[in-house]
């Protein structure tokens, strides 16, 4: 860790007081780092673990202006912020760069948090993404949309997702439609409209979604067949240092992350000034040593390509902090980027127990400009399962077993809400996941 005393007096400001802020604060406590959290209630998860809070609305510009006057380095718990807020924070960079450091940069967040801009950045950087198109603002009627899609973008296929450009997560702001079945429904409705008058067709559901979000920008995206979903969290420091957490497999339930297991692959990196080799955007050669079981060897070549693209991408935009790339593994081994989350992320919560340093530790080190170090994997296999709120508000009882760790967020109960997670360490990722699911079930 390089000269931490130089940064001791810098106060870290965290915008938002949810569970991710809570875990960032717990990491800040390790080194006695001065910090403040802008949060709306003293009952919020982060406010429960630190007295250093400012009560205010993280989505209201007036409250943010007051808050940033009390901190030196600003970082974000969430990647969903109003464009006006990000534009204001971006405008501070030229005039107040010596007084307030914003990491990651608000100007980049503006692009990464808008799906169509993010996808274009990824395409330009060489990543593979799902085919998509921006839905014209004037089209908010299903029949108009259906005609526009058929005439202008037949290449997207029949199975599609309509997604809000900003603000959608865990399935919110997303609507799936199978146009093949919908065309059949439309034909049947014309023939048998009386018998189907109480049935809500796919076209009606789509129409309601378009109308409900009439004032929002949207894209339509092709549905991509995949073998499995994967994710990797990467940290880039203010000094240009990188750390790649292990590649993990994720499983979703109702569009929410349900479980994570790994490692699928691990990465060791070395950097060299050998100018005889091709260089990344940072001016140094990055060499990737990928480690995996034999059964994952088919992924290595495409995984290295992904790592190279990630390195160039983050260097070219001088990204600072943790960022997660959510991926689809396709049948030919191609790794397609599905989503990008420029913050600490649910799929890397395992790092709190499976690694010698967590994603939260490294995010703080990165924004402070400290050396990231080389966190070590402490186990051959790990898994994380989320604890999701259900209709019945039952008390969470946990019988601790060897290699299992419970993390609760201090939230009031609400259905479908992430209440906490369980990490499990074992001799393989398969055994870890099996045990984690069993522990959660009991």
C-alpha positions as CSV (number, residue, x, y, z in Angstrom):
1,X,0.0,0.0,0.0
2,X,1.8,3.2,-1.2
3,X,2.1,6.0,1.4
4,X,-1.4,5.7,2.9
5,X,-0.6,8.6,5.3
6,X,-0.8,11.0,2.4
7,X,-4.4,10.1,2.0
8,X,-5.4,9.9,5.6
9,X,-7.1,13.2,5.7
10,X,-9.1,12.8,2.5
11,X,-12.8,12.2,3.2
12,X,-14.5,9.8,1.0
13,X,-18.1,10.6,0.1
14,X,-20.5,7.8,-0.8
15,X,-23.6,8.8,-2.7
16,X,-26.4,6.5,-1.5
17,X,-26.9,4.6,1.8
18,X,-28.0,1.1,0.7
19,X,-26.3,-2.3,1.2
20,X,-23.4,-1.5,-1.2
21,X,-22.6,1.7,0.7
22,X,-22.8,-0.3,4.0
23,X,-20.1,-2.7,2.8
24,X,-17.9,0.1,1.5
25,X,-18.2,1.7,4.9
26,X,-17.2,-1.5,6.7
27,X,-14.1,-1.6,4.5
28,X,-13.4,2.0,5.3
29,X,-13.4,1.2,9.0
30,X,-10.5,-1.2,8.5
31,X,-8.1,1.6,7.8
32,X,-9.9,4.3,9.8
33,X,-10.7,6.2,6.6
34,X,-12.7,9.4,7.0
35,X,-16.0,9.0,5.2
36,X,-19.5,10.4,4.8
37,X,-22.6,8.9,3.4
38,X,-25.5,10.8,1.8
39,X,-28.6,8.8,2.7
40,X,-32.3,9.5,3.2
41,X,-32.8,7.8,6.5
42,X,-31.0,6.9,9.7
43,X,-32.5,3.4,9.2
44,X,-30.8,2.8,5.9
45,X,-28.2,0.0,5.8
46,X,-25.1,2.2,5.6
47,X,-26.4,4.5,8.4
48,X,-26.5,1.5,10.7
49,X,-22.8,1.0,10.6
50,X,-21.4,4.6,10.7
51,X,-22.4,7.9,12.4
52,X,-20.8,9.8,9.6
53,X,-24.0,10.4,7.6
54,X,-25.7,13.3,6.0
55,X,-29.4,13.0,5.8
56,X,-30.6,14.0,2.4
57,X,-31.9,12.6,-0.9
58,X,-29.2,11.1,-3.1
59,X,-31.4,11.8,-6.1
60,X,-31.9,15.5,-5.4
61,X,-29.3,18.0,-6.8
62,X,-29.7,20.5,-3.9
63,X,-28.9,17.8,-1.3
64,X,-25.9,16.6,-3.4
65,X,-24.5,20.1,-3.7
66,X,-24.5,20.4,0.1
67,X,-23.0,17.0,0.6
68,X,-20.1,17.3,-1.8
69,X,-18.9,20.4,0.0
70,X,-18.0,18.2,3.0
71,X,-16.0,15.5,1.1
72,X,-12.8,15.3,-0.9
73,X,-13.4,12.1,-3.1
74,X,-16.9,11.3,-4.3
75,X,-17.9,7.8,-5.3
76,X,-21.2,6.1,-6.1
77,X,-23.1,3.2,-4.6
78,X,-25.5,3.0,-7.5
79,X,-25.1,3.4,-11.2
80,X,-28.7,4.9,-11.6
81,X,-28.5,8.6,-11.4
82,X,-30.5,11.3,-13.1
83,X,-28.7,12.8,-16.1
84,X,-29.0,16.3,-14.7
85,X,-27.1,15.2,-11.6
86,X,-24.3,13.5,-13.7
87,X,-24.2,16.6,-15.9
88,X,-23.7,18.8,-12.9
89,X,-21.0,16.6,-11.4
90,X,-19.3,16.5,-14.8
91,X,-19.3,20.3,-15.0
92,X,-17.3,20.4,-11.7
93,X,-14.3,18.6,-13.1
94,X,-12.6,21.5,-14.9
95,X,-13.2,24.1,-12.2
96,X,-12.9,22.1,-9.0
97,X,-10.6,19.2,-9.9
98,X,-8.2,20.1,-7.1
99,X,-11.0,20.4,-4.5
100,X,-13.2,17.4,-5.4
101,X,-12.2,14.2,-7.1
102,X,-15.1,12.1,-8.6
103,X,-14.3,8.4,-9.2
104,X,-15.4,7.0,-11.5
105,X,-15.7,10.1,-13.6
106,X,-19.3,11.4,-13.9
107,X,-18.8,12.1,-17.6
108,X,-18.1,8.4,-18.2
109,X,-21.0,7.3,-15.9
110,X,-23.3,9.4,-18.1
111,X,-22.5,7.1,-21.0
112,X,-22.2,3.8,-19.2
113,X,-25.6,4.2,-17.5
114,X,-27.5,4.8,-20.7
115,X,-27.9,1.5,-22.5
116,X,-27.6,2.7,-26.1
117,X,-24.5,4.8,-25.4
118,X,-22.9,2.0,-23.4
119,X,-23.5,-0.5,-26.1
120,X,-21.9,1.8,-28.7
121,X,-18.8,2.3,-26.5
122,X,-18.5,-1.4,-26.1
123,X,-18.8,-2.1,-29.9
124,X,-16.2,0.6,-30.6
125,X,-13.9,-1.1,-28.1
126,X,-14.2,-4.5,-29.8
127,X,-16.7,-6.2,-27.5
128,X,-19.5,-8.4,-28.8
129,X,-23.0,-7.2,-27.7
130,X,-26.5,-8.2,-28.6
131,X,-28.0,-6.5,-31.7
132,X,-30.2,-3.6,-30.7
133,X,-32.0,-0.5,-31.9
134,X,-33.2,2.7,-30.3
135,X,-37.0,3.0,-30.4
136,X,-38.1,6.4,-31.9
137,X,-39.6,8.6,-29.2
138,X,-42.8,9.0,-31.2
139,X,-43.5,5.2,-31.2
140,X,-45.4,4.3,-28.0
141,X,-48.2,2.3,-29.6
142,X,-47.8,-1.4,-30.0
143,X,-48.9,-1.6,-33.6
144,X,-46.6,1.3,-34.6
145,X,-43.8,-0.4,-32.8
146,X,-44.6,-3.8,-34.5
147,X,-44.6,-2.2,-37.9
148,X,-41.4,-0.2,-37.3
149,X,-39.6,-3.3,-36.0
150,X,-40.6,-5.4,-39.0
151,X,-39.7,-2.8,-41.6
152,X,-36.6,-1.2,-40.0
153,X,-35.0,-4.0,-37.9
154,X,-36.1,-7.5,-39.1
155,X,-32.5,-8.7,-38.2
156,X,-33.4,-8.5,-34.5
157,X,-35.6,-11.6,-34.8
158,X,-38.9,-12.5,-33.3
159,X,-37.9,-12.9,-29.6
160,X,-37.0,-9.5,-28.2
161,X,-36.5,-7.5,-25.1
162,X,-37.7,-3.9,-24.7
163,X,-35.6,-2.1,-22.2
164,X,-35.6,1.3,-20.6
165,X,-32.4,3.2,-21.5
166,X,-31.8,4.1,-17.9
167,X,-33.0,3.0,-14.5
168,X,-33.8,-0.7,-15.2
169,X,-32.3,-3.4,-13.0
170,X,-33.3,-6.8,-11.5
171,X,-35.9,-7.1,-14.3
172,X,-37.4,-3.7,-13.7
173,X,-37.8,-1.6,-16.9
174,X,-37.5,-4.8,-19.0
175,X,-40.2,-6.5,-21.1
176,X,-39.8,-9.7,-23.1
177,X,-42.0,-10.4,-26.1
178,X,-42.2,-13.3,-28.4
179,X,-43.5,-11.9,-31.7
180,X,-44.1,-15.3,-33.2
181,X,-46.6,-16.2,-30.5
182,X,-48.0,-12.7,-30.6
183,X,-48.6,-12.8,-34.3
184,X,-50.6,-16.0,-33.7
185,X,-52.5,-14.3,-30.9
186,X,-53.4,-11.4,-33.1
187,X,-54.7,-13.8,-35.8
188,X,-56.7,-15.8,-33.3
189,X,-58.1,-12.6,-31.7
190,X,-59.4,-11.4,-35.1
191,X,-61.2,-14.8,-35.6
192,X,-62.4,-15.4,-32.1
193,X,-62.5,-12.0,-30.4
194,X,-65.5,-12.9,-28.3
195,X,-63.9,-16.0,-26.6
196,X,-60.6,-14.2,-26.0
197,X,-62.0,-10.9,-24.8
198,X,-60.8,-11.5,-21.2
199,X,-57.3,-12.7,-22.2
200,X,-54.5,-10.2,-22.0
201,X,-52.4,-10.9,-25.1
202,X,-48.7,-10.4,-25.5
203,X,-49.4,-7.5,-27.7
204,X,-51.6,-5.9,-25.1
205,X,-48.9,-6.4,-22.4
206,X,-46.3,-4.8,-24.7
207,X,-48.7,-1.9,-25.5
208,X,-49.2,-1.3,-21.8
209,X,-45.4,-1.3,-21.2
210,X,-44.8,1.2,-24.0
211,X,-47.6,3.4,-22.6
212,X,-46.5,3.2,-19.0
213,X,-43.0,4.3,-19.9
214,X,-44.1,6.7,-22.7
215,X,-41.8,9.5,-21.4
216,X,-38.8,7.3,-21.2
217,X,-36.2,6.4,-23.8
218,X,-36.2,2.7,-24.8
219,X,-34.2,0.3,-26.9
220,X,-35.3,-3.1,-28.4
221,X,-32.7,-5.8,-28.1
222,X,-32.5,-9.3,-29.7
223,X,-32.9,-12.2,-27.3
224,X,-29.6,-14.1,-27.3
225,X,-29.4,-17.9,-26.7
226,X,-26.6,-18.7,-24.3
227,X,-25.2,-21.7,-22.5
228,X,-24.7,-19.9,-19.2
229,X,-24.2,-16.5,-17.7
230,X,-20.8,-15.4,-16.3
231,X,-19.5,-12.2,-14.7
232,X,-16.1,-10.7,-13.9
233,X,-15.3,-7.7,-11.6
234,X,-12.3,-5.6,-12.5
235,X,-10.7,-2.8,-10.5
236,X,-8.5,-0.1,-12.0
237,X,-6.7,2.3,-9.7
238,X,-6.1,6.0,-10.2
239,X,-2.5,5.0,-11.0
240,X,-3.5,2.6,-13.8
241,X,-3.0,-0.6,-11.8
242,X,-5.4,-3.5,-12.5
243,X,-6.8,-6.4,-10.6
244,X,-9.1,-9.0,-12.1
245,X,-11.3,-10.9,-9.7
246,X,-12.1,-14.5,-10.7
247,X,-14.5,-15.2,-13.5
248,X,-17.7,-16.6,-12.0
249,X,-20.9,-18.3,-13.1
250,X,-24.1,-16.6,-12.2
251,X,-27.7,-17.9,-12.1
252,X,-30.8,-15.6,-12.2
253,X,-34.3,-16.0,-10.8
254,X,-37.0,-13.6,-12.0
255,X,-34.2,-11.4,-13.5
256,X,-32.5,-11.2,-10.1
257,X,-29.1,-12.6,-9.3
258,X,-29.9,-15.7,-7.2
259,X,-26.4,-17.4,-6.9
260,X,-22.8,-17.1,-7.9
261,X,-20.1,-19.8,-8.0
262,X,-16.5,-20.0,-8.9
263,X,-13.8,-19.8,-9.8
264,X,-14.5,-20.6,-13.4
265,X,-11.1,-19.0,-14.3
266,X,-8.6,-16.9,-12.5
267,X,-6.2,-14.3,-13.9
268,X,-2.6,-13.3,-13.1
269,X,-1.3,-10.2,-14.9
270,X,2.2,-8.9,-15.5
271,X,3.2,-5.7,-17.2
272,X,6.3,-5.0,-19.2
273,X,7.9,-2.1,-21.1
274,X,9.0,-4.4,-23.9
275,X,8.1,-2.3,-26.9
276,X,8.6,-5.1,-29.3
277,X,5.2,-6.4,-28.3
278,X,1.8,-4.9,-28.9
279,X,0.9,-2.4,-26.2
280,X,-2.3,-1.6,-24.4
281,X,-3.6,1.9,-24.1
282,X,-1.6,2.5,-20.9
283,X,1.7,2.3,-22.7
284,X,2.7,-1.0,-21.2
285,X,2.3,-4.6,-22.4
286,X,-0.2,-6.6,-20.3
287,X,0.4,-10.4,-20.1
288,X,-2.5,-12.6,-18.9
289,X,-1.9,-15.9,-17.2
290,X,-5.3,-17.6,-17.2
291,X,-5.8,-20.6,-14.8
292,X,-8.7,-23.0,-15.0
293,X,-9.8,-26.6,-14.8
294,X,-9.5,-28.6,-18.0
295,X,-13.2,-28.6,-18.5
296,X,-13.1,-24.8,-18.9
297,X,-10.1,-24.8,-21.3
298,X,-12.4,-24.1,-24.3
299,X,-13.0,-20.6,-22.9
300,X,-9.4,-19.5,-22.5
301,X,-8.8,-18.0,-25.9
302,X,-12.0,-15.9,-25.9
303,X,-11.5,-15.0,-22.2
304,X,-8.1,-13.6,-23.0
305,X,-9.6,-11.5,-25.8
306,X,-12.2,-10.2,-23.4
307,X,-9.4,-9.3,-20.9
308,X,-7.5,-7.4,-23.6
309,X,-10.6,-5.5,-24.5
310,X,-11.4,-4.7,-20.9
311,X,-7.9,-3.4,-20.3
312,X,-7.9,-1.2,-23.4
313,X,-11.4,0.0,-22.7
314,X,-10.8,1.1,-19.0
315,X,-7.4,2.6,-19.9
316,X,-8.8,4.6,-22.8
317,X,-11.4,6.2,-20.5
318,X,-9.1,6.4,-17.5
319,X,-11.7,4.5,-15.5
320,X,-11.1,4.4,-11.7
321,X,-12.8,2.0,-9.3
322,X,-14.6,-1.4,-9.5
323,X,-16.6,-2.3,-12.6
324,X,-18.4,-5.6,-13.5
325,X,-19.0,-7.1,-16.9
326,X,-22.0,-9.5,-17.1
327,X,-21.5,-12.0,-19.9
328,X,-23.3,-14.6,-22.0
329,X,-21.3,-17.6,-23.0
330,X,-22.5,-18.7,-26.4
331,X,-22.3,-22.1,-28.0
332,X,-19.2,-21.3,-29.9
333,X,-17.4,-20.0,-26.8
334,X,-17.9,-16.3,-27.6
335,X,-18.3,-14.1,-24.5
336,X,-20.9,-11.5,-25.2
337,X,-21.2,-8.5,-22.9
338,X,-24.8,-8.3,-21.6
339,X,-24.6,-5.5,-19.0
340,X,-21.9,-3.3,-17.5
341,X,-22.2,-2.1,-13.9
342,X,-19.7,0.7,-13.1
343,X,-19.6,0.1,-9.3
344,X,-19.1,-2.7,-6.8
345,X,-21.5,-5.5,-7.7
346,X,-23.6,-8.3,-6.3
347,X,-21.8,-11.0,-8.3
348,X,-18.6,-10.2,-6.4
349,X,-19.9,-10.4,-2.9
350,X,-18.1,-13.7,-2.5
351,X,-14.9,-11.7,-2.3
352,X,-15.8,-10.7,1.3
353,X,-14.9,-14.2,2.5
354,X,-13.2,-16.0,-0.4
355,X,-10.5,-13.4,-1.1
356,X,-7.8,-11.9,1.2
357,X,-9.2,-8.5,0.0
358,X,-12.7,-7.8,-1.1
359,X,-14.1,-5.8,-4.0
360,X,-15.0,-3.1,-1.5
361,X,-11.4,-2.9,-0.2
362,X,-10.0,-2.6,-3.6
363,X,-12.6,0.0,-4.8
364,X,-11.5,2.3,-1.9
365,X,-7.8,1.7,-2.6
366,X,-8.4,2.5,-6.3
367,X,-10.2,5.8,-5.7
368,X,-7.5,6.8,-3.1
369,X,-4.7,6.0,-5.5
370,X,-3.2,3.3,-3.2
371,X,-1.5,0.2,-4.5
372,X,-4.1,-2.5,-5.0
373,X,-1.9,-5.3,-3.9
374,X,-2.5,-8.9,-5.1
375,X,-5.5,-10.3,-3.2
376,X,-5.3,-14.1,-2.9
377,X,-8.0,-16.6,-3.3
378,X,-8.3,-18.5,0.0
379,X,-10.2,-21.5,-1.2
380,X,-10.5,-23.9,-4.2
381,X,-14.2,-23.2,-4.5
382,X,-16.7,-20.6,-3.4
383,X,-20.4,-19.7,-3.8
384,X,-22.7,-16.9,-2.8
385,X,-26.5,-17.1,-2.6
386,X,-28.8,-14.1,-2.1
387,X,-31.4,-14.0,0.6
388,X,-34.6,-12.5,-1.0
389,X,-37.6,-11.2,0.9
390,X,-40.8,-13.2,0.5
391,X,-44.5,-12.5,1.1
392,X,-44.3,-14.0,4.6
393,X,-42.1,-11.9,6.8
394,X,-40.2,-14.7,8.6
395,X,-37.2,-14.3,10.9
396,X,-33.9,-15.3,9.4
397,X,-32.3,-18.0,11.5
398,X,-28.7,-19.1,10.6
399,X,-26.9,-22.1,12.0
400,X,-23.3,-21.4,11.3
401,X,-21.3,-24.2,9.7
402,X,-17.7,-24.5,8.8
403,X,-17.0,-22.3,5.7
404,X,-20.3,-20.5,5.7
405,X,-20.8,-16.8,6.3
406,X,-23.9,-14.8,6.7
407,X,-24.1,-11.1,5.7
408,X,-27.4,-9.3,6.5
409,X,-28.1,-5.8,5.3
410,X,-30.3,-4.5,8.1
411,X,-33.2,-3.8,5.8
412,X,-36.9,-3.8,6.6
413,X,-38.6,-6.7,5.0
414,X,-40.2,-6.3,1.6
415,X,-41.1,-8.9,-1.0
416,X,-38.4,-9.5,-3.7
417,X,-36.0,-7.3,-1.7
418,X,-32.4,-8.4,-1.2
419,X,-32.1,-8.9,2.5
420,X,-28.6,-10.3,2.7
421,X,-26.4,-13.1,1.3
422,X,-24.5,-16.2,2.3
423,X,-21.0,-17.0,1.3
424,X,-19.7,-20.6,1.4
425,X,-16.1,-21.9,0.9
426,X,-15.4,-25.5,-0.2
427,X,-13.1,-27.7,-2.1
428,X,-14.9,-27.0,-5.4
429,X,-17.4,-24.5,-6.8
430,X,-19.9,-27.3,-7.3
431,X,-19.7,-28.4,-3.7
432,X,-19.8,-24.8,-2.5
433,X,-22.9,-24.0,-4.5
434,X,-24.7,-27.1,-3.3
435,X,-23.8,-26.3,0.3
436,X,-24.8,-22.7,0.0
437,X,-28.2,-23.6,-1.4
438,X,-28.7,-26.2,1.4
439,X,-27.7,-23.6,4.1
440,X,-30.1,-21.1,2.6
441,X,-32.9,-23.7,2.4
442,X,-32.5,-24.7,6.1
